[in-house]
Amino acid sequence: MKKFGALFAAAVLAFSLHATPAWADQPLDTIQITGTASRTVDPDMATVNFAFEKQGATLEEVREAGAQASQKFIHTMLAQGVARDDIATISYNVAPRYEYQKNGTQKLAGYQVYGAWEVKEKNLDQLGTLIDKGLESANRLNGVRFGLQNEDLIKRQLLGEAVENARYTAQTVANAGGRGLGVLRQASIPSSSVVAAQPVLLARMNKMAAEDEATPTQLAPKALTVSVRVDTLFALTLE
């Protein structure tokens, strides 16, 4: 009977050493808390994606068309006050264009060039004008994305708030259990996000304008929500 009791005690000890591996590398007197923080702010910049497509009979024809379109687009953006560093080519492709025949074969029909540009506009009051001017040299608008020029600063501020929120929760739990809260032992940042606002197109006609005058593009962005999350590990004290 004593031998059985000794074997049972040894089995329990072995189980306690190997069970719950997720906690095995953590100090016993700690508390794990996830802290979050968020802030809603108005966007102060926009990233606009323009594109153009040209077709021609020969490779040289479409190459020249693409070069002229690119040059015109850059000059147009610079004339709108956009910094050169805020204009970037994100795609440029020249390829043959084929037509399918009735017998199932392909026939070379010419060539086409496709170019896509990303432009950052840091003055939202000029965004509508930028779009209208850009479409004079580009023939496609692939999207508008609103953002924040100081996004990193806001996230750093929110990280401090998230840690303080985690500390407050940990302090409450520790006090409820008759313990005190010690130092922050570990912290990790698994995620942060900015919920992008979708622009609302305002198609307002100016009744006082002449009939042949184009209606300017107007966009009304919604507010952005910046969120951060911090996983923390606090020490517990006996106080």
C-alpha positions as CSV (number, residue, x, y, z in Angstrom):
1,M,0.0,0.0,0.0
2,K,2.9,2.4,0.8
3,K,4.5,1.5,-2.5
4,F,1.3,2.3,-4.4
5,G,1.0,5.7,-2.5
6,A,4.6,6.5,-3.5
7,L,4.0,5.7,-7.1
8,F,0.8,7.8,-7.1
9,A,2.7,10.8,-5.6
10,A,5.4,10.4,-8.3
11,A,2.8,10.4,-11.0
12,V,1.1,13.5,-9.7
13,L,4.5,15.3,-9.5
14,A,5.3,14.3,-13.1
15,F,1.9,15.5,-14.3
16,S,2.3,18.9,-12.5
17,L,5.7,19.4,-14.2
18,H,4.5,18.7,-17.7
19,A,0.9,19.9,-17.7
20,T,-0.3,23.2,-19.1
21,P,2.9,24.0,-21.1
22,A,1.5,27.4,-21.9
23,W,2.1,28.5,-18.3
24,A,5.4,26.6,-17.8
25,D,7.6,29.5,-18.9
26,Q,5.8,32.2,-16.9
27,P,6.4,33.2,-13.3
28,L,3.7,31.9,-10.9
29,D,2.9,35.3,-9.4
30,T,1.9,37.2,-12.6
31,I,-1.2,38.3,-14.3
32,Q,-1.8,38.5,-18.1
33,I,-3.9,41.4,-19.3
34,T,-4.7,42.7,-22.8
35,G,-5.0,46.5,-23.0
36,T,-6.7,48.4,-25.9
37,A,-7.1,52.0,-26.8
38,S,-8.7,53.8,-29.8
39,R,-9.2,57.3,-31.1
40,T,-11.4,58.7,-33.8
41,V,-9.9,61.5,-35.9
42,D,-10.5,63.3,-39.1
43,P,-8.2,62.4,-42.0
44,D,-5.8,65.0,-43.2
45,M,-4.5,63.4,-46.4
46,A,-5.6,61.2,-49.2
47,T,-3.8,58.7,-51.6
48,V,-5.3,58.7,-55.1
49,N,-4.7,56.0,-57.6
50,F,-4.8,57.0,-61.2
51,A,-4.2,54.9,-64.3
52,F,-4.1,55.2,-68.1
53,E,-4.3,52.8,-71.0
54,K,-3.3,53.5,-74.5
55,Q,-3.5,51.3,-77.6
56,G,-1.7,51.4,-80.9
57,A,-0.7,49.4,-84.0
58,T,3.0,49.1,-83.2
59,L,5.2,48.7,-80.2
60,E,6.9,52.0,-80.8
61,E,3.6,53.8,-81.1
62,V,2.3,52.6,-77.7
63,R,5.7,53.2,-76.1
64,E,5.7,56.8,-77.2
65,A,2.0,57.2,-76.1
66,G,2.9,55.9,-72.7
67,A,5.9,58.1,-72.3
68,Q,3.9,61.2,-73.3
69,A,1.0,60.3,-71.0
70,S,3.4,59.7,-68.0
71,Q,5.2,63.0,-68.6
72,K,1.9,64.9,-68.9
73,F,0.5,63.3,-65.8
74,I,3.6,64.2,-63.7
75,H,3.6,67.8,-64.9
76,T,-0.1,68.1,-64.1
77,M,0.4,66.9,-60.6
78,L,3.4,69.2,-60.0
79,A,1.3,72.1,-61.3
80,Q,-1.3,71.3,-58.6
81,G,1.4,71.7,-55.9
82,V,2.0,68.0,-55.2
83,A,5.6,67.3,-54.2
84,R,7.6,65.1,-56.5
85,D,8.2,62.6,-53.7
86,D,4.5,62.2,-53.4
87,I,4.1,61.0,-57.0
88,A,5.0,57.3,-57.6
89,T,4.6,54.8,-60.4
90,I,3.0,51.6,-59.0
91,S,2.6,49.7,-62.3
92,Y,3.7,50.1,-65.9
93,N,3.2,47.4,-68.5
94,V,3.5,47.2,-72.3
95,A,2.1,44.1,-74.0
96,P,0.8,42.8,-77.3
97,R,-2.9,42.7,-77.8
98,Y,-4.6,39.7,-79.5
99,E,-8.0,39.1,-81.1
100,Y,-9.6,35.7,-81.2
101,Q,-10.5,34.3,-84.7
102,K,-13.5,32.2,-85.5
103,N,-11.3,29.2,-86.0
104,G,-10.1,29.5,-82.4
105,T,-6.6,31.0,-83.2
106,Q,-5.2,34.3,-82.0
107,K,-4.2,37.2,-84.3
108,L,-1.9,40.1,-83.2
109,A,-4.1,43.2,-83.2
110,G,-1.6,45.7,-81.9
111,Y,-0.1,46.7,-78.6
112,Q,-1.2,48.4,-75.4
113,V,0.4,50.2,-72.5
114,Y,-0.9,50.5,-69.0
115,G,0.4,52.8,-66.3
116,A,-0.8,53.3,-62.7
117,W,0.2,56.2,-60.4
118,E,-0.2,56.8,-56.7
119,V,-0.4,60.4,-55.6
120,K,-0.5,61.8,-52.1
121,E,-2.6,64.9,-51.5
122,K,-1.9,66.6,-48.2
123,N,-4.4,69.4,-48.7
124,L,-7.9,67.9,-48.7
125,D,-9.4,71.2,-49.8
126,Q,-7.6,70.6,-53.2
127,L,-8.5,67.0,-53.5
128,G,-11.5,67.4,-55.9
129,T,-9.4,69.7,-58.2
130,L,-6.5,67.2,-58.1
131,I,-8.8,64.4,-59.3
132,D,-10.3,66.5,-62.1
133,K,-6.9,67.6,-63.3
134,G,-5.5,64.1,-63.0
135,L,-8.2,62.7,-65.2
136,E,-7.3,65.1,-68.0
137,S,-4.1,63.0,-68.6
138,A,-5.1,59.7,-67.0
139,N,-8.3,57.9,-68.1
140,R,-9.0,55.9,-65.0
141,L,-9.4,56.5,-61.2
142,N,-8.8,53.3,-59.3
143,G,-9.6,54.6,-55.9
144,V,-9.1,57.2,-53.1
145,R,-7.8,56.2,-49.7
146,F,-7.9,58.7,-46.8
147,G,-5.2,58.6,-44.1
148,L,-3.3,60.5,-41.4
149,Q,0.0,62.3,-41.8
150,N,0.9,61.7,-38.2
151,E,-0.4,58.2,-37.9
152,D,2.7,56.8,-36.2
153,L,2.5,59.6,-33.5
154,I,-1.1,58.8,-32.7
155,K,-0.3,55.1,-32.5
156,R,2.5,55.8,-30.0
157,Q,0.2,57.9,-27.9
158,L,-2.4,55.1,-27.9
159,L,0.1,52.5,-26.9
160,G,0.7,54.4,-23.7
161,E,-3.0,54.6,-23.1
162,A,-3.4,50.9,-23.8
163,V,-0.7,49.9,-21.3
164,E,-2.3,52.2,-18.6
165,N,-5.7,50.6,-19.3
166,A,-4.2,47.2,-18.9
167,R,-2.5,48.3,-15.6
168,Y,-5.8,49.6,-14.3
169,T,-7.6,46.3,-15.0
170,A,-4.7,44.3,-13.6
171,Q,-4.7,46.4,-10.4
172,T,-8.4,45.8,-10.0
173,V,-8.1,42.1,-10.3
174,A,-5.1,41.9,-8.1
175,N,-6.8,43.9,-5.3
176,A,-9.9,41.7,-5.5
177,G,-7.7,38.7,-4.9
178,G,-5.9,40.3,-2.0
179,R,-2.7,40.9,-3.9
180,G,-0.8,44.0,-5.0
181,L,0.4,44.9,-8.5
182,G,4.1,44.9,-9.3
183,V,6.2,45.9,-12.3
184,L,5.4,45.2,-15.9
185,R,7.4,42.1,-16.9
186,Q,6.5,41.7,-20.5
187,A,4.6,43.5,-23.3
188,S,3.9,42.7,-26.9
189,I,2.0,44.5,-29.6
190,P,0.1,41.9,-31.7
191,S,-2.0,44.4,-33.7
192,S,-2.8,47.9,-34.6
193,S,-5.3,49.2,-37.2
194,V,-6.7,52.2,-38.9
195,V,-10.3,51.7,-40.1
196,A,-10.3,53.4,-43.5
197,A,-13.0,55.9,-44.2
198,Q,-14.9,55.5,-47.5
199,P,-15.4,58.8,-49.3
200,V,-18.8,60.1,-50.1
201,L,-19.2,61.6,-53.5
202,L,-21.1,64.9,-53.5
203,A,-22.6,65.3,-56.9
204,R,-23.9,68.8,-56.5
205,M,-24.7,70.8,-59.6
206,N,-24.1,74.6,-59.5
207,K,-27.2,76.1,-61.0
208,M,-25.5,79.4,-61.5
209,A,-22.8,77.8,-63.7
210,A,-23.0,77.7,-67.4
211,E,-24.5,74.5,-69.0
212,D,-21.2,73.6,-70.7
213,E,-19.1,74.0,-67.5
214,A,-18.0,70.7,-65.9
215,T,-19.2,70.1,-62.4
216,P,-16.2,69.9,-60.0
217,T,-15.6,66.7,-58.1
218,Q,-16.2,66.9,-54.3
219,L,-15.5,64.2,-51.7
220,A,-16.6,64.1,-48.1
221,P,-14.4,61.7,-46.1
222,K,-15.6,60.1,-42.9
223,A,-13.6,60.0,-39.7
224,L,-10.9,57.4,-39.1
225,T,-10.7,55.1,-36.1
226,V,-7.1,54.3,-35.0
227,S,-6.9,51.2,-32.6
228,V,-4.0,49.5,-30.8
229,R,-3.7,46.4,-28.7
230,V,-1.0,45.5,-26.1
231,D,-0.6,42.1,-24.4
232,T,0.9,42.7,-20.9
233,L,2.3,40.6,-18.1
234,F,2.5,42.2,-14.7
235,A,4.1,40.8,-11.5
236,L,1.9,40.3,-8.4
237,T,3.0,41.2,-4.9
238,L,1.9,39.9,-1.5
239,E,0.7,43.3,-0.4
